[in-house]
Amino acid sequence: MTAAHRDANVLRWLGAYTASVTGDVTYFLALTWAATRTAGPAQAGAVLAAGAVPRALLMLGGGVVADRFGARRVVVVSDLVRCAVILTAAAFIWLAGAQLWLLYVLAVVFGTVDALFMPAVGALPPQLTGQDQLARVQGMRSLSIRFSNAVGPMAGALVLAAGGAAGAFGASGLLFCGSLVLLIAVRVRPVPHAPAGPGRTTARQDFRAGLRYLRENTSCRMSRASRTSCSRRQPSAASVSGPVSRAAAGPRGRPRTG
């Protein structure tokens, strides 16, 4: 068995995951900054909440969908949708400017699709390598998250200062496109399907089993909540109303509130 850090297939998945998390960080920075400049810090918080609610509510269902239709298929389709949605929003903002209703729609759609993408991309490692390499893959994944959370805000701030919200959304969309290309190239091992008949569970039964497991395991419930709210650094409104806003707002920018 090839070591995970030398396995080209694992490295493609890791590159896709890194590009995706970096794109997430850039997206949240752009979304918060655009909402703050358009309607103020209070609305920025509401926009972020509008995206967080479907992500939190549908994440468990996203895991069921990945189990039913295959993690690779779900991750490719959801990443394609994320890429299309973000690039469309970037083009609209570049042509007509940021509108509050558009930011709400973008947040809800992105949060919904993200609830499908995240469980699916996290379910891929066991299909890429052997059991003896899974611990190493998870370590590589943790390093990827730390790297993205360190580089993403700096890169996003630079793009915001140079190209505004449209440029930042465009950069985020391109990162998702890069992630999509790498994910398409990933090859997974076939997963044996459950036999048809009385022993096969339905999607509803799988979902209820997941809820039952969360209710009975406090540590798992807390871990899921932490991943939903804190796995990416979602910048607060105050964090983007300082140097970046002053650099990119221009003569029509609003006064700094913090």
Secondary structure in CASP SS format (residue, H / E / C, confidence):
PFRMAT SS
TARGET T0000
AUTHOR 0000-0000-0000
METHOD secondary structure of the structure
MODEL  1
M C 1.00
T C 1.00
A C 1.00
A H 1.00
H H 1.00
R H 1.00
D C 1.00
A H 1.00
N H 1.00
V H 1.00
L H 1.00
R H 1.00
W H 1.00
L H 1.00
G H 1.00
A H 1.00
Y H 1.00
T H 1.00
A H 1.00
S H 1.00
V H 1.00
T H 1.00
G H 1.00
D H 1.00
V H 1.00
T H 1.00
Y H 1.00
F H 1.00
L H 1.00
A H 1.00
L H 1.00
T H 1.00
W H 1.00
A H 1.00
A H 1.00
T H 1.00
R H 1.00
T H 1.00
A H 1.00
G C 1.00
P H 1.00
A H 1.00
Q H 1.00
A H 1.00
G H 1.00
A H 1.00
V H 1.00
L H 1.00
A H 1.00
A H 1.00
G H 1.00
A H 1.00
V H 1.00
P H 1.00
R H 1.00
A H 1.00
L H 1.00
L H 1.00
M H 1.00
L H 1.00
G H 1.00
G H 1.00
G H 1.00
V H 1.00
V H 1.00
A H 1.00
D H 1.00
R H 1.00
F H 1.00
G C 1.00
A H 1.00
R H 1.00
R H 1.00
V H 1.00
V H 1.00
V H 1.00
V H 1.00
S H 1.00
D H 1.00
L H 1.00
V H 1.00
R H 1.00
C H 1.00
A H 1.00
V H 1.00
I H 1.00
L H 1.00
T H 1.00
A H 1.00
A H 1.00
A H 1.00
F H 1.00
I H 1.00
W H 1.00
L H 1.00
A H 1.00
G C 1.00
A C 1.00
Q C 1.00
L H 1.00
W H 1.00
L H 1.00
L H 1.00
Y H 1.00
V H 1.00
L H 1.00
A H 1.00
V H 1.00
V H 1.00
F H 1.00
G H 1.00
T H 1.00
V H 1.00
D H 1.00
A H 1.00
L H 1.00
F H 1.00
M H 1.00
P H 1.00
A H 1.00
V H 1.00
G H 1.00
A C 1.00
L C 1.00
P H 1.00
P H 1.00
Q H 1.00
L C 1.00
T C 1.00
G C 1.00
Q H 1.00
D H 1.00
Q H 1.00
L H 1.00
A H 1.00
R H 1.00
V H 1.00
Q H 1.00
G H 1.00
M H 1.00
R H 1.00
S H 1.00
L H 1.00
S H 1.00
I H 1.00
R H 1.00
F H 1.00
S H 1.00
N H 1.00
A H 1.00
V H 1.00
G H 1.00
P H 1.00
M H 1.00
A H 1.00
G H 1.00
A H 1.00
L H 1.00
V H 1.00
L H 1.00
A H 1.00
A H 1.00
G H 1.00
G H 1.00
A H 1.00
A H 1.00
G H 1.00
A H 1.00
F H 1.00
G H 1.00
A H 1.00
S H 1.00
G H 1.00
L H 1.00
L H 1.00
F H 1.00
C H 1.00
G H 1.00
S H 1.00
L H 1.00
V H 1.00
L H 1.00
L H 1.00
I H 1.00
A H 1.00
V C 1.00
R C 1.00
V C 1.00
R C 1.00
P C 1.00
V C 1.00
P C 1.00
H C 1.00
A C 1.00
P C 1.00
A C 1.00
G C 1.00
P C 1.00
G C 1.00
R C 1.00
T C 1.00
T C 1.00
A H 1.00
R H 1.00
Q H 1.00
D H 1.00
F H 1.00
R H 1.00
A H 1.00
G H 1.00
L H 1.00
R H 1.00
Y H 1.00
L H 1.00
R H 1.00
E H 1.00
N C 1.00
T H 1.00
S H 1.00
C H 1.00
R H 1.00
M H 1.00
S H 1.00
R H 1.00
A H 1.00
S H 1.00
R H 1.00
T H 1.00
S H 1.00
C H 1.00
S C 1.00
R C 1.00
R C 1.00
Q C 1.00
P C 1.00
S C 1.00
A C 1.00
A H 1.00
S H 1.00
V H 1.00
S C 1.00
G C 1.00
P H 1.00
V H 1.00
S H 1.00
R H 1.00
A H 1.00
A H 1.00
A H 1.00
G H 1.00
P H 1.00
R H 1.00
G C 1.00
R C 1.00
P C 1.00
R C 1.00
T C 1.00
G C 1.00
END
